[in-house]
Each structure stands twice: as C-alpha cells, then as structure tokens.
Amino acid sequence: MRRLILASTLLLAACATRPQQAPPTAEQPAQPQPPRREATRLTGMTPRDLTAHFGRPALQIQEGTSLKLQFRGNYCVLDAYLYPGQNGAMVVTHVDTRLPTGADTDQATCISALEYPS
C-alpha cells in the first residue's frame, strides 16, 4: 500500500507543470529626452554667463569665497551659488528655485519663466 501511495505521488509530481519563466524582452532603445533647462545646465556658468543669460541679478551676496546671485521674476526666484572652480574662476555649483511665497518650484519651469518673462 505504501508503494502504491508513493508511486501515485511521484506520478502526480511528474505531471505537475514547472513555473514558466517570462520570455526575455527586447530592451527598448532609450528615447531621447527633449533638452531641459535646469540647474545641470546652469552648473559651471560664471557670473558673466548668468548675467548675459538672465540679466542683472536682483541680489548679489559675497560670503567668504562664495557668491550668491539671485534672479527674480513674476513667477519665481532663482538663487545661484558660485564657488571658485579648478582654475579659480567663480562657477555655479548649486541652484535653488522657489515661488515668491517661498514654496519650492520646478527648476526647469522657473528657468524658462526667467528666460521668457511675460
């Protein structure tokens, strides 16, 4: 009787299906992203570059070896932080953007609003 139970168990186990693996999917080529105007594009700019791009800064603060340039528009405020680069020239290393109320806002939208004021 034990052999019959053992044989039927093995027979049933042999009939069980294996878990199917998903067929490998061909990787989709990366779609090119449209160029975005955001902080990574401003990084490395000099004060002269920023002034040529956005106009005269509304605020300029020098503290130690750093420089903060602030550009304001109707939509937002952009703070660019500059520090000495490898060659000693001041370059943008960080950018913050916010609404005039102080709430955070999307950098690309703010940059675009400052570039094309209405």
Phi and psi in radians as a Rosetta constraint file:
Dihedral C 1 N 2 CA 2 C 2 CIRCULARHARMONIC -1.086 0.35
Dihedral N 2 CA 2 C 2 N 3 CIRCULARHARMONIC -0.690 0.35
Dihedral C 2 N 3 CA 3 C 3 CIRCULARHARMONIC -1.136 0.35
Dihedral N 3 CA 3 C 3 N 4 CIRCULARHARMONIC -0.638 0.35
Dihedral C 3 N 4 CA 4 C 4 CIRCULARHARMONIC -1.143 0.35
Dihedral N 4 CA 4 C 4 N 5 CIRCULARHARMONIC -0.759 0.35
Dihedral C 4 N 5 CA 5 C 5 CIRCULARHARMONIC -1.155 0.35
Dihedral N 5 CA 5 C 5 N 6 CIRCULARHARMONIC -0.751 0.35
Dihedral C 5 N 6 CA 6 C 6 CIRCULARHARMONIC -1.114 0.35
Dihedral N 6 CA 6 C 6 N 7 CIRCULARHARMONIC -0.760 0.35
Dihedral C 6 N 7 CA 7 C 7 CIRCULARHARMONIC -1.136 0.35
Dihedral N 7 CA 7 C 7 N 8 CIRCULARHARMONIC -0.720 0.35
Dihedral C 7 N 8 CA 8 C 8 CIRCULARHARMONIC -1.210 0.35
Dihedral N 8 CA 8 C 8 N 9 CIRCULARHARMONIC -0.603 0.35
Dihedral C 8 N 9 CA 9 C 9 CIRCULARHARMONIC -1.141 0.35
Dihedral N 9 CA 9 C 9 N 10 CIRCULARHARMONIC -0.773 0.35
Dihedral C 9 N 10 CA 10 C 10 CIRCULARHARMONIC -1.133 0.35
Dihedral N 10 CA 10 C 10 N 11 CIRCULARHARMONIC -0.680 0.35
Dihedral C 10 N 11 CA 11 C 11 CIRCULARHARMONIC -1.104 0.35
Dihedral N 11 CA 11 C 11 N 12 CIRCULARHARMONIC -0.773 0.35
Dihedral C 11 N 12 CA 12 C 12 CIRCULARHARMONIC -1.143 0.35
Dihedral N 12 CA 12 C 12 N 13 CIRCULARHARMONIC -0.680 0.35
Dihedral C 12 N 13 CA 13 C 13 CIRCULARHARMONIC -1.126 0.35
Dihedral N 13 CA 13 C 13 N 14 CIRCULARHARMONIC -0.609 0.35
Dihedral C 13 N 14 CA 14 C 14 CIRCULARHARMONIC -1.203 0.35
Dihedral N 14 CA 14 C 14 N 15 CIRCULARHARMONIC -0.477 0.35
Dihedral C 14 N 15 CA 15 C 15 CIRCULARHARMONIC -1.456 0.35
Dihedral N 15 CA 15 C 15 N 16 CIRCULARHARMONIC -0.271 0.35
Dihedral C 15 N 16 CA 16 C 16 CIRCULARHARMONIC -1.133 0.35
Dihedral N 16 CA 16 C 16 N 17 CIRCULARHARMONIC 2.527 0.35
Dihedral C 16 N 17 CA 17 C 17 CIRCULARHARMONIC -1.480 0.35
Dihedral N 17 CA 17 C 17 N 18 CIRCULARHARMONIC 2.610 0.35
Dihedral C 17 N 18 CA 18 C 18 CIRCULARHARMONIC -1.429 0.35
Dihedral N 18 CA 18 C 18 N 19 CIRCULARHARMONIC 2.641 0.35
Dihedral C 18 N 19 CA 19 C 19 CIRCULARHARMONIC -1.097 0.35
Dihedral N 19 CA 19 C 19 N 20 CIRCULARHARMONIC 2.301 0.35
Dihedral C 19 N 20 CA 20 C 20 CIRCULARHARMONIC -1.446 0.35
Dihedral N 20 CA 20 C 20 N 21 CIRCULARHARMONIC 2.360 0.35
Dihedral C 20 N 21 CA 21 C 21 CIRCULARHARMONIC -1.539 0.35
Dihedral N 21 CA 21 C 21 N 22 CIRCULARHARMONIC 2.491 0.35
Dihedral C 21 N 22 CA 22 C 22 CIRCULARHARMONIC -1.139 0.35
Dihedral N 22 CA 22 C 22 N 23 CIRCULARHARMONIC 2.382 0.35
Dihedral C 22 N 23 CA 23 C 23 CIRCULARHARMONIC -1.093 0.35
Dihedral N 23 CA 23 C 23 N 24 CIRCULARHARMONIC 2.514 0.35
Dihedral C 23 N 24 CA 24 C 24 CIRCULARHARMONIC -1.086 0.35
Dihedral N 24 CA 24 C 24 N 25 CIRCULARHARMONIC 2.357 0.35
Dihedral C 24 N 25 CA 25 C 25 CIRCULARHARMONIC -1.687 0.35
Dihedral N 25 CA 25 C 25 N 26 CIRCULARHARMONIC 2.488 0.35
Dihedral C 25 N 26 CA 26 C 26 CIRCULARHARMONIC -1.230 0.35
Dihedral N 26 CA 26 C 26 N 27 CIRCULARHARMONIC 2.284 0.35
Dihedral C 26 N 27 CA 27 C 27 CIRCULARHARMONIC -1.225 0.35
Dihedral N 27 CA 27 C 27 N 28 CIRCULARHARMONIC 2.344 0.35
Dihedral C 27 N 28 CA 28 C 28 CIRCULARHARMONIC -1.318 0.35
Dihedral N 28 CA 28 C 28 N 29 CIRCULARHARMONIC 2.358 0.35
Dihedral C 28 N 29 CA 29 C 29 CIRCULARHARMONIC -1.119 0.35
Dihedral N 29 CA 29 C 29 N 30 CIRCULARHARMONIC 2.491 0.35
Dihedral C 29 N 30 CA 30 C 30 CIRCULARHARMONIC -1.109 0.35
Dihedral N 30 CA 30 C 30 N 31 CIRCULARHARMONIC 2.294 0.35
Dihedral C 30 N 31 CA 31 C 31 CIRCULARHARMONIC -1.349 0.35
Dihedral N 31 CA 31 C 31 N 32 CIRCULARHARMONIC 2.323 0.35
Dihedral C 31 N 32 CA 32 C 32 CIRCULARHARMONIC -1.116 0.35
Dihedral N 32 CA 32 C 32 N 33 CIRCULARHARMONIC 2.327 0.35
Dihedral C 32 N 33 CA 33 C 33 CIRCULARHARMONIC -1.494 0.35
Dihedral N 33 CA 33 C 33 N 34 CIRCULARHARMONIC 2.498 0.35
Dihedral C 33 N 34 CA 34 C 34 CIRCULARHARMONIC -1.136 0.35
Dihedral N 34 CA 34 C 34 N 35 CIRCULARHARMONIC 2.592 0.35
Dihedral C 34 N 35 CA 35 C 35 CIRCULARHARMONIC -1.079 0.35
Dihedral N 35 CA 35 C 35 N 36 CIRCULARHARMONIC 2.332 0.35
Dihedral C 35 N 36 CA 36 C 36 CIRCULARHARMONIC -1.995 0.35
Dihedral N 36 CA 36 C 36 N 37 CIRCULARHARMONIC 2.481 0.35
Dihedral C 36 N 37 CA 37 C 37 CIRCULARHARMONIC -1.677 0.35
Dihedral N 37 CA 37 C 37 N 38 CIRCULARHARMONIC 1.708 0.35
Dihedral C 37 N 38 CA 38 C 38 CIRCULARHARMONIC -2.450 0.35
Dihedral N 38 CA 38 C 38 N 39 CIRCULARHARMONIC -3.080 0.35
Dihedral C 38 N 39 CA 39 C 39 CIRCULARHARMONIC -0.968 0.35
Dihedral N 39 CA 39 C 39 N 40 CIRCULARHARMONIC -0.618 0.35
Dihedral C 39 N 40 CA 40 C 40 CIRCULARHARMONIC -1.068 0.35
Dihedral N 40 CA 40 C 40 N 41 CIRCULARHARMONIC -0.497 0.35
Dihedral C 40 N 41 CA 41 C 41 CIRCULARHARMONIC -1.339 0.35
Dihedral N 41 CA 41 C 41 N 42 CIRCULARHARMONIC -0.522 0.35
Dihedral C 41 N 42 CA 42 C 42 CIRCULARHARMONIC -1.424 0.35
Dihedral N 42 CA 42 C 42 N 43 CIRCULARHARMONIC -0.429 0.35
Dihedral C 42 N 43 CA 43 C 43 CIRCULARHARMONIC -1.017 0.35
Dihedral N 43 CA 43 C 43 N 44 CIRCULARHARMONIC 2.288 0.35
Dihedral C 43 N 44 CA 44 C 44 CIRCULARHARMONIC 1.674 0.35
Dihedral N 44 CA 44 C 44 N 45 CIRCULARHARMONIC -0.190 0.35
Dihedral C 44 N 45 CA 45 C 45 CIRCULARHARMONIC -1.249 0.35
Dihedral N 45 CA 45 C 45 N 46 CIRCULARHARMONIC 2.626 0.35
Dihedral C 45 N 46 CA 46 C 46 CIRCULARHARMONIC -1.618 0.35
Dihedral N 46 CA 46 C 46 N 47 CIRCULARHARMONIC 2.953 0.35
Dihedral C 46 N 47 CA 47 C 47 CIRCULARHARMONIC -1.003 0.35
Dihedral N 47 CA 47 C 47 N 48 CIRCULARHARMONIC -0.648 0.35
Dihedral C 47 N 48 CA 48 C 48 CIRCULARHARMONIC -1.133 0.35
Dihedral N 48 CA 48 C 48 N 49 CIRCULARHARMONIC -0.714 0.35
Dihedral C 48 N 49 CA 49 C 49 CIRCULARHARMONIC -1.071 0.35
Dihedral N 49 CA 49 C 49 N 50 CIRCULARHARMONIC -0.802 0.35
Dihedral C 49 N 50 CA 50 C 50 CIRCULARHARMONIC -1.103 0.35
Dihedral N 50 CA 50 C 50 N 51 CIRCULARHARMONIC -0.742 0.35
Dihedral C 50 N 51 CA 51 C 51 CIRCULARHARMONIC -1.143 0.35
Dihedral N 51 CA 51 C 51 N 52 CIRCULARHARMONIC -0.688 0.35
Dihedral C 51 N 52 CA 52 C 52 CIRCULARHARMONIC -1.154 0.35
Dihedral N 52 CA 52 C 52 N 53 CIRCULARHARMONIC -0.553 0.35
Dihedral C 52 N 53 CA 53 C 53 CIRCULARHARMONIC -1.443 0.35
Dihedral N 53 CA 53 C 53 N 54 CIRCULARHARMONIC -0.786 0.35
Dihedral C 53 N 54 CA 54 C 54 CIRCULARHARMONIC -1.930 0.35
Dihedral N 54 CA 54 C 54 N 55 CIRCULARHARMONIC -0.157 0.35
Dihedral C 54 N 55 CA 55 C 55 CIRCULARHARMONIC 1.639 0.35
Dihedral N 55 CA 55 C 55 N 56 CIRCULARHARMONIC -2.980 0.35
Dihedral C 55 N 56 CA 56 C 56 CIRCULARHARMONIC -1.169 0.35
Dihedral N 56 CA 56 C 56 N 57 CIRCULARHARMONIC 2.325 0.35
Dihedral C 56 N 57 CA 57 C 57 CIRCULARHARMONIC -1.196 0.35
Dihedral N 57 CA 57 C 57 N 58 CIRCULARHARMONIC 2.563 0.35
Dihedral C 57 N 58 CA 58 C 58 CIRCULARHARMONIC -1.314 0.35
Dihedral N 58 CA 58 C 58 N 59 CIRCULARHARMONIC -0.432 0.35
Dihedral C 58 N 59 CA 59 C 59 CIRCULARHARMONIC -2.580 0.35
Dihedral N 59 CA 59 C 59 N 60 CIRCULARHARMONIC 2.451 0.35
Dihedral C 59 N 60 CA 60 C 60 CIRCULARHARMONIC -2.403 0.35
Dihedral N 60 CA 60 C 60 N 61 CIRCULARHARMONIC 2.085 0.35
Dihedral C 60 N 61 CA 61 C 61 CIRCULARHARMONIC -2.194 0.35
Dihedral N 61 CA 61 C 61 N 62 CIRCULARHARMONIC 2.188 0.35
Dihedral C 61 N 62 CA 62 C 62 CIRCULARHARMONIC -1.867 0.35
Dihedral N 62 CA 62 C 62 N 63 CIRCULARHARMONIC 2.243 0.35
Dihedral C 62 N 63 CA 63 C 63 CIRCULARHARMONIC -2.401 0.35
Dihedral N 63 CA 63 C 63 N 64 CIRCULARHARMONIC 1.949 0.35
Dihedral C 63 N 64 CA 64 C 64 CIRCULARHARMONIC 1.079 0.35
Dihedral N 64 CA 64 C 64 N 65 CIRCULARHARMONIC -2.203 0.35
Dihedral C 64 N 65 CA 65 C 65 CIRCULARHARMONIC -1.657 0.35
Dihedral N 65 CA 65 C 65 N 66 CIRCULARHARMONIC 0.043 0.35
Dihedral C 65 N 66 CA 66 C 66 CIRCULARHARMONIC -1.750 0.35
Dihedral N 66 CA 66 C 66 N 67 CIRCULARHARMONIC 2.829 0.35
Dihedral C 66 N 67 CA 67 C 67 CIRCULARHARMONIC -2.430 0.35
Dihedral N 67 CA 67 C 67 N 68 CIRCULARHARMONIC 2.326 0.35
Dihedral C 67 N 68 CA 68 C 68 CIRCULARHARMONIC -2.019 0.35
Dihedral N 68 CA 68 C 68 N 69 CIRCULARHARMONIC 2.178 0.35
Dihedral C 68 N 69 CA 69 C 69 CIRCULARHARMONIC -1.961 0.35
Dihedral N 69 CA 69 C 69 N 70 CIRCULARHARMONIC 2.282 0.35
Dihedral C 69 N 70 CA 70 C 70 CIRCULARHARMONIC -2.026 0.35
Dihedral N 70 CA 70 C 70 N 71 CIRCULARHARMONIC 2.279 0.35
Dihedral C 70 N 71 CA 71 C 71 CIRCULARHARMONIC -2.050 0.35
Dihedral N 71 CA 71 C 71 N 72 CIRCULARHARMONIC 2.299 0.35
Dihedral C 71 N 72 CA 72 C 72 CIRCULARHARMONIC -2.115 0.35
Dihedral N 72 CA 72 C 72 N 73 CIRCULARHARMONIC 2.518 0.35
Dihedral C 72 N 73 CA 73 C 73 CIRCULARHARMONIC -2.386 0.35
Dihedral N 73 CA 73 C 73 N 74 CIRCULARHARMONIC -3.100 0.35
Dihedral C 73 N 74 CA 74 C 74 CIRCULARHARMONIC -1.148 0.35
Dihedral N 74 CA 74 C 74 N 75 CIRCULARHARMONIC -0.539 0.35
Dihedral C 74 N 75 CA 75 C 75 CIRCULARHARMONIC -1.578 0.35
Dihedral N 75 CA 75 C 75 N 76 CIRCULARHARMONIC -0.684 0.35
Dihedral C 75 N 76 CA 76 C 76 CIRCULARHARMONIC -2.719 0.35
Dihedral N 76 CA 76 C 76 N 77 CIRCULARHARMONIC 3.057 0.35
Dihedral C 76 N 77 CA 77 C 77 CIRCULARHARMONIC -2.164 0.35
Dihedral N 77 CA 77 C 77 N 78 CIRCULARHARMONIC 2.347 0.35
Dihedral C 77 N 78 CA 78 C 78 CIRCULARHARMONIC -2.093 0.35
Dihedral N 78 CA 78 C 78 N 79 CIRCULARHARMONIC 2.188 0.35
Dihedral C 78 N 79 CA 79 C 79 CIRCULARHARMONIC -1.893 0.35
Dihedral N 79 CA 79 C 79 N 80 CIRCULARHARMONIC 2.139 0.35
Dihedral C 79 N 80 CA 80 C 80 CIRCULARHARMONIC -1.911 0.35
Dihedral N 80 CA 80 C 80 N 81 CIRCULARHARMONIC 2.221 0.35
Dihedral C 80 N 81 CA 81 C 81 CIRCULARHARMONIC -1.845 0.35
Dihedral N 81 CA 81 C 81 N 82 CIRCULARHARMONIC 2.175 0.35
Dihedral C 81 N 82 CA 82 C 82 CIRCULARHARMONIC -2.053 0.35
Dihedral N 82 CA 82 C 82 N 83 CIRCULARHARMONIC 2.455 0.35
Dihedral C 82 N 83 CA 83 C 83 CIRCULARHARMONIC -2.360 0.35
Dihedral N 83 CA 83 C 83 N 84 CIRCULARHARMONIC 2.773 0.35
Dihedral C 83 N 84 CA 84 C 84 CIRCULARHARMONIC -1.071 0.35
Dihedral N 84 CA 84 C 84 N 85 CIRCULARHARMONIC 2.300 0.35
Dihedral C 84 N 85 CA 85 C 85 CIRCULARHARMONIC -1.503 0.35
Dihedral N 85 CA 85 C 85 N 86 CIRCULARHARMONIC -2.927 0.35
Dihedral C 85 N 86 CA 86 C 86 CIRCULARHARMONIC -1.077 0.35
Dihedral N 86 CA 86 C 86 N 87 CIRCULARHARMONIC -0.600 0.35
Dihedral C 86 N 87 CA 87 C 87 CIRCULARHARMONIC -1.623 0.35
Dihedral N 87 CA 87 C 87 N 88 CIRCULARHARMONIC 0.115 0.35
Dihedral C 87 N 88 CA 88 C 88 CIRCULARHARMONIC 1.608 0.35
Dihedral N 88 CA 88 C 88 N 89 CIRCULARHARMONIC -0.265 0.35
Dihedral C 88 N 89 CA 89 C 89 CIRCULARHARMONIC -1.296 0.35
Dihedral N 89 CA 89 C 89 N 90 CIRCULARHARMONIC 2.531 0.35
Dihedral C 89 N 90 CA 90 C 90 CIRCULARHARMONIC -1.245 0.35
Dihedral N 90 CA 90 C 90 N 91 CIRCULARHARMONIC 2.254 0.35
Dihedral C 90 N 91 CA 91 C 91 CIRCULARHARMONIC -2.366 0.35
Dihedral N 91 CA 91 C 91 N 92 CIRCULARHARMONIC 2.660 0.35
Dihedral C 91 N 92 CA 92 C 92 CIRCULARHARMONIC -1.197 0.35
Dihedral N 92 CA 92 C 92 N 93 CIRCULARHARMONIC 2.238 0.35
Dihedral C 92 N 93 CA 93 C 93 CIRCULARHARMONIC -2.057 0.35
Dihedral N 93 CA 93 C 93 N 94 CIRCULARHARMONIC -0.316 0.35
Dihedral C 93 N 94 CA 94 C 94 CIRCULARHARMONIC -2.672 0.35
Dihedral N 94 CA 94 C 94 N 95 CIRCULARHARMONIC 2.562 0.35
Dihedral C 94 N 95 CA 95 C 95 CIRCULARHARMONIC -2.344 0.35
Dihedral N 95 CA 95 C 95 N 96 CIRCULARHARMONIC 2.353 0.35
Dihedral C 95 N 96 CA 96 C 96 CIRCULARHARMONIC -2.079 0.35
Dihedral N 96 CA 96 C 96 N 97 CIRCULARHARMONIC 2.493 0.35
Dihedral C 96 N 97 CA 97 C 97 CIRCULARHARMONIC -2.282 0.35
Dihedral N 97 CA 97 C 97 N 98 CIRCULARHARMONIC 2.572 0.35
Dihedral C 97 N 98 CA 98 C 98 CIRCULARHARMONIC -2.722 0.35
Dihedral N 98 CA 98 C 98 N 99 CIRCULARHARMONIC 2.852 0.35
Dihedral C 98 N 99 CA 99 C 99 CIRCULARHARMONIC -1.345 0.35
Dihedral N 99 CA 99 C 99 N 100 CIRCULARHARMONIC 2.830 0.35
Dihedral C 99 N 100 CA 100 C 100 CIRCULARHARMONIC -1.016 0.35
Dihedral N 100 CA 100 C 100 N 101 CIRCULARHARMONIC -0.409 0.35
Dihedral C 100 N 101 CA 101 C 101 CIRCULARHARMONIC -1.334 0.35
Dihedral N 101 CA 101 C 101 N 102 CIRCULARHARMONIC -0.235 0.35
Dihedral C 101 N 102 CA 102 C 102 CIRCULARHARMONIC 1.826 0.35
Dihedral N 102 CA 102 C 102 N 103 CIRCULARHARMONIC -0.204 0.35
Dihedral C 102 N 103 CA 103 C 103 CIRCULARHARMONIC -1.265 0.35
Dihedral N 103 CA 103 C 103 N 104 CIRCULARHARMONIC 2.518 0.35
Dihedral C 103 N 104 CA 104 C 104 CIRCULARHARMONIC -1.067 0.35
Dihedral N 104 CA 104 C 104 N 105 CIRCULARHARMONIC 2.635 0.35
Dihedral C 104 N 105 CA 105 C 105 CIRCULARHARMONIC -2.485 0.35
Dihedral N 105 CA 105 C 105 N 106 CIRCULARHARMONIC 2.849 0.35
Dihedral C 105 N 106 CA 106 C 106 CIRCULARHARMONIC -1.126 0.35
Dihedral N 106 CA 106 C 106 N 107 CIRCULARHARMONIC 2.272 0.35
Dihedral C 106 N 107 CA 107 C 107 CIRCULARHARMONIC -1.121 0.35
Dihedral N 107 CA 107 C 107 N 108 CIRCULARHARMONIC -0.752 0.35
Dihedral C 107 N 108 CA 108 C 108 CIRCULARHARMONIC -1.086 0.35
Dihedral N 108 CA 108 C 108 N 109 CIRCULARHARMONIC -0.698 0.35
Dihedral C 108 N 109 CA 109 C 109 CIRCULARHARMONIC -1.160 0.35
Dihedral N 109 CA 109 C 109 N 110 CIRCULARHARMONIC -0.748 0.35
Dihedral C 109 N 110 CA 110 C 110 CIRCULARHARMONIC -1.121 0.35
Dihedral N 110 CA 110 C 110 N 111 CIRCULARHARMONIC -0.792 0.35
Dihedral C 110 N 111 CA 111 C 111 CIRCULARHARMONIC -1.048 0.35
Dihedral N 111 CA 111 C 111 N 112 CIRCULARHARMONIC -0.765 0.35
Dihedral C 111 N 112 CA 112 C 112 CIRCULARHARMONIC -1.098 0.35
Dihedral N 112 CA 112 C 112 N 113 CIRCULARHARMONIC -0.714 0.35
Dihedral C 112 N 113 CA 113 C 113 CIRCULARHARMONIC -1.138 0.35
Dihedral N 113 CA 113 C 113 N 114 CIRCULARHARMONIC -0.614 0.35
Dihedral C 113 N 114 CA 114 C 114 CIRCULARHARMONIC -1.299 0.35
Dihedral N 114 CA 114 C 114 N 115 CIRCULARHARMONIC -0.566 0.35
Dihedral C 114 N 115 CA 115 C 115 CIRCULARHARMONIC -1.272 0.35
Dihedral N 115 CA 115 C 115 N 116 CIRCULARHARMONIC -0.619 0.35
Dihedral C 115 N 116 CA 116 C 116 CIRCULARHARMONIC -2.201 0.35
Dihedral N 116 CA 116 C 116 N 117 CIRCULARHARMONIC 1.218 0.35
Dihedral C 116 N 117 CA 117 C 117 CIRCULARHARMONIC -1.148 0.35
Dihedral N 117 CA 117 C 117 N 118 CIRCULARHARMONIC 2.550 0.35
